[in-house]
Amino acid sequence: MKQDETESLSIPAASEHYATSKAEEVDMPTTGSKVYVIDKWLLGRMLEAAGNPPLRVVLWDGQEVTTSQSTPVARVFILDRGGLLKLVINPDLYFGELYSAGRIQVEGDLVDVMETIDQALPDFRHRSLWTKLIARLYLLRRNTISRARDNIYHHYDISNDFYRLWLDSQMVYTCAYFPRPTLSLEEAQIAKMDHVCRKLRLRPGEEVVEAGCGWGSLALHMARHYGVKVKAYNISKEQLAYARERAGREGLDDRVEYIEGDYREIKGNFDAFVSVGMLEHVGPHHYRQLGEVIDHCLKEKGRGLIHSIGRNRPAPMNTWIEKYIFPGGYPPSLSEMMNIFEPWNFSILDVENLRLHYAMTLRHWLERYEAAADHVVDMFDPAFVRAWRLYLAGSIATFATGEGQLFQILFTRFNNNEIPWNREYIYTYR
């Protein structure tokens, strides 16, 4: 079956198909300090600087402030003066901290709030001196192997049981592919894995290396359905333990080898290189080094695919997400990604942007996360629940509004002429 070329992809509104975030019961303080004129003035200036989003902000004594003439999409409650001052100083960092702590609360749909802010912010973000300073400071840091291990441990090794609550049945934690928007998450993740395998034109008997294999689903899918042998590298102990157990249980451990190692430790020669959702953790200082690794391990007619969150132009990750969710994370622009390929004379065969597919994937994740929120509280605490709710809701907004992109880049060696004449092979389903 071929994808319907006449069908345009759009993300349905949250209210149409997906639950997004639980309605929160706002707990206004019974007593509090007086709101002064300076408090309202600071809030008004911050809202103006943020592009006058159509939000109604309620201060700790019940007074409301808005700078937009449009109908507000929600009410945002700031429950103390200290929270307001932090928000004014650095909203990128402190909105997330204050929301997680319950000192900022939202009456309305959290995804709508985050989309509203993102839609108002882009021009302000890119001309902000603070944002440019953060970007320059980030580029001074390097993701050494030891730092990369610490970063991965922070995000991926918190608990397999936690991720099992809200990911699909195969534990795929990357953007799914929806050839039809009505697919289930399970179906769309399988479609994504097939999409990657078709782009690489995998053939039985070939050898594949995967850099950053997550919980191992893609490696198993390639071996089972495309007859290849896979060496899959990862530095997350929790994920590797899960992947190895599953490979043994499904009788594929003779065709898939899971190796505890960083991408810089890849050894061997392979027909295909694939990396899905790892580049975000590499850092732009190391892109040339990643390209060198690929150059050393790829055979003469080898192909490669890199799938990564990205941006339209260079910019740092949100400060709060980088500190609390994805330490060391950096979503690159396409121009930055070219530093992987150009020094080694790789030829780009195909570039595809799946950002709306990621917005859809995230809606599925958030719906499942909300359904499991009580279990998450038992595993961690209410602040953790709110933090991850904000992370998922904010990520939906990022991709739905176009602030975030999802790139798949297919490449090969410059002198490989065994390439398709057209793109039909990518969209022809078995």
N, C-alpha and C positions, 0 to 999 in steps of 0.2 A: 504494500500500500504506500502511496506517495502522499506527502504532505499537501494539503489543499493550498495551492499557491494564491488563491483568491481570498483566503481567510487572513485578516489582519489580527495580530495578537494584541489584546488589551487586557489589563488587569481589572477584574470586576471590583466595584466598591466593596469595602469591608462588610457593609450591611447586607449585601446581596447574597453572599455565599459563605463567608467565613466569620467566625467569632474572632475578634482580635485581642481585646484586653478586657479584663473584668472591670465592671464599674466599681470604683473605689468609694468607700464611705469616708467622706472628708471629716477628719477629727479636728475641728477648730479648737484652739485653746480656750479654756473657760475664763482665764485671766491673761492679760498680756500687757505689754507696754503700749503707750500711746503712739499712734502713727503721726509723725511730724510732716510738715510741708516738704522738708528736704528728702524724706523717704519717698514720697510720691513723685517728687521731681527727678530723683535718681532713677526710679522705675520708668518714668516716662521717657527719659533720655535713652535708657537701655532699649526700650521697645522701638523708639525711633531709629536708633542705630541698627537694630535688627530688621528693619524694613517694615515696621508697623504691621506685624502679623495680626490677623483678626482673632485675637484672644482677649478674654476679659480676665484680668489678674486681680485676685482678691487678697488683700493684706490681712495681717493677723488680727485686726480689730473689725474686720468685715467690710472695710472700704474697698471699692472696686475701681480699677484703673484700666483704661484702654486708649490706644492712640489711633485705632483704625475706625474708618467709617463703615466698614463692612460688618455684616452680621457675624458675631463671634461663633466659632465652631466649638468652643469649650471654655470652661473656667479653670484657671490654674491658681491654686492657693499657695501663698508663701506664708508660712506659719510663724516666722520670727524675723526680727531685724537682722540678726547675724546672717541668716540665710540670704536675705536680700543683698547685703553688702558683698557676700561671696559671689553671688550671681552677677553683680555689676562688675566685679573685678575680673572674673574669668568664667563666662557662662559655659564655654565648651567643657571645662572640667567640673565646675560646681553644680551645674544642673543635674548631672548624673549622680553626684555624691549626695546632694540634698534630696533628690527623688528616692534614692535607695534608702536613705535614713528616715523617710517619711516626713521630712521637713518641707518638701514641696509635694503637693498632691494634685491630682487631675480629676475634674468632674467632666466626663465625656470620654470619647474614644481616644486612647493614647496614640494610636497610629495617625489619626486625623490631626492631632496636636503636632506630632513630629513632622508630618508632611507640610502642615501650615508653616512651621518654622523654617523648614528647608526651602520651601518655595519663596519665602521672603528674604532668605539670607544670602544666596549665592554671590551677588555683586559685592556685598559687604564683606563676605568671607575672603574673597580674593584680593581685596584692597587693604585688608587689615594688616597693620604693621605687626601686631602680636602674632598673627598666623604666619607671616613671613619669617619672624624670628624663631618660632617653634620649628618651622621647616628647616631652617639653617642649623639649629641645634641638633635636630634629628640626624642630619647628614654627618654630624661629627661622630655619631655612635656607629659601632660595627657589630654585626651579629656573628661573633666568634662561635666556634663549636660549643664551648661551655655555656655561653650566654644563650645560644639557640636551644640547648637542652633545658635550661631553666625556664625559658619562655614557653616551650612546648609543655613542660610539666605543669606550669601554672594553668594552662587552658584545657589540655586534653587529658591529663591524668587525675582530674578531680574525682572521677568516678564513672566507670562504664555504665553502672546502673542509672546514673543521672541521665546520660544521653539516651539510654534505652527507653526512657519514659516518653520521649517526644520525637525521636528520629524514626525513619521508616524501619521495616523489619530487617533490612540488611545493614543498618547503621551507616548510612551514607551521609556525610556531613559536608556536602558541597552542593552547588546549584544543580537542581534537577533540570530535565529537558521535557517540555510539554508540547509535542507535536499537535496535540489537541488540548485546549485548556481544561477539558472535563476529566482528564486522566487523574487517577488517584496518585498520591505521593509515591507509593510503591511502584506503580507503573511508570511514572515519570523518571524515577531514579534508574530503573532498568533501561528506559529509553535513552537516558544520558549516557550510560555505559556503552550501549550499542552505538550511539552517536560518535563517541570517542573512538571506538574500535573500527567503525567504518571509515572515519577520516584517516586513520592510520593504515587502512587496508591490510589488516592483520591476516596472515596465512598460516595454516597448520605447520608446525615444526619450527616456526620462527622463535627467536629469543627476544624477550622484552625486559627492559628495566623500568621500574616505577620509582620515582623519587617522592617520598612522602605518601605513604599508602593508606593512611587513616586506619580504619578497622578492617581493611583488607578486601573489601567487596569487589573493587574493580579488578584486582589481580585474579581473584577467583573467577570472575565473569570472563575475563580474557582467556584463561586456561580452559574453562569448561565449554564455552561456546565458540571459541576461535582456534582451539587446538595449539596454543602457544605455551612456551615455558616462560615463567616470570620470576625475576628477582626483584623483590619489593623492599625498599629501604624506609626505615622510620626510626625516630628517636624517642617515641612515646612508649614506655614500657607497658602501660595499661592496654593500649591499642594493639601492640604486638602480641601480648598474651591472648587477647581475644581472637586475633586473626589466625594465630597458629593453632589454637584449639579448634576453630571452625574448619580450617583447612584439613586437619586430621579427621575430624568428624565427617566431613563430606568426601573424604578419599582423594583429595587434591594435593596433599603435601608432597607428592612425588613430582608435581609440575609447578608448584608455587613455593618459593623459598622466601621467608620473611627474615630480613636481616636488620639487626639493631645497628643503625649507622646513619650518619649525616650524608646529605647528597655529595659532600666533598670526599666521601670515603667510597664512592662507587668504583668498582673494578670490573673489568671484562669488556667484551665486545658484543653489541646487540643490534638487532634489526630495527628496533624501535625504542625510543625514549618517550616516556609519558610522565607528566606531573600535573595532578589535578588538586588545586587548592593548597599548594606548598609555597609558591613564589611570594605570596603575601608575607611570609616569615623570613625571606632571604635578605631583604634590604638592598637598595640600589648599589651600595658599595661593592656588593658581591656578584653582580650580574655578569660581569666579564668572567669571573671565576667559574660561575655556573656554566657559561658557554664553553669554557675550556674543558670542563668535565664532560659535557655532551660531545664535544669534538673528539675527545680521547676515547669515548666508549661507543660511538656510533659507527656502524660498518659503512662501507663505501656507498651503498645505496640505501642507507638507513633513513628513517623518517622520525619525526618527533612532534609532540603536541604538548603545549603548555596552556593550562586553563587557570585563570587567575582573576580575582577581583581587581578592578583598576579604576582609573579616573580619566577624565578628558584632558586634564593638564596636571602637572605635578603639584601635589599638596600633601600635607601631613594627615595622618589619621586623626580622628577626633581624640582630643586629649584624654577624656575620661575612658573611652574604649581602650586606648593604648595603655593606660595605667592599670585598669582593673579587669579588662576582658582579654585583650590581645596584646600583651607586652611585646615590643619589638616588631609589631605589625606595620606594614607599609604597602598600601595599594598603589601600584605604579601607573603612570600614563603609558600609552603605546610608544611614545618617543623614548621613554626610559627603558622599556622592555627591549628595544632594538639593541641595547648594549649587550644583550645576551647573544644576539645573532650576527651583527655586523662585523665585529672583530674576527669572526671565524668564517666569514663568507657563506653563511647559511642562506638559502633561498626561502623566502616566505611564500607558501602556496595558498594559504587561506586565512583570513581573519574574520571571526564571527563574534558579534556582541549579543549576549544572552541576558541582558540586565533585567528585562521584564520576566524572564523565566525565573530569575533569582527572587524577584519580588513575590512571585507566585509561590515559590518554594518556601520562602520565609513566612508567608501567610499560613501555609500548612503547618510549619513548625510552631508558630505562635499559638495556633488553635490547639494543637496537641499539648503544648506546654501549659496553657491555661487549664486544660482538662486535668493535668497532673500536678497542678500547683500545690495542692494539699500534701502530696507526697514529697514535693521538693522542700516544703517547709519542714517536714519531719527529718529530711536528710541534712538540711542546712539551717536556715533561719529566714524570717520574713524579709530582711534586708537583701539577702541573696536572691530571693524570689523576685523582688522588685527590680533589682539590678539586671537580671537576665530578661525580665519582661521588657524593660526599657531598651536593652541591647537589641532584642528581636524586633520590637516595634520601630525603633529608630532605624534599623537596617532596612525594613520594609520601605520606610519613607525615603531613605537614601537612594534605593534603586528605582522606586516608583517615580521619583521626581527628577531622575537623571543625574543626580550628584555622584552616584556610584555606577560603575560599568562592570560587566563580566566578559572578559576576553578569552576566546579560544584561538590560539595561533598554531597553525600547522606549518611545518617547515621540513626541509631536506637539505642535503648537500648540493652545492651550486651546480655540479656537473651530472646530477642524476636526471636522466631523461625518461625514466620509467614513471611518469606521472600521468594522471587522467587528463583527457581532453576537455572534460566539463565536470560539473559538480553533481551530476545525477547520482553518482555512487553514494554520496553522503545521505541523500534523502530517499533512497530506495530501501524499503523495509523488507527484511527477510520473511 
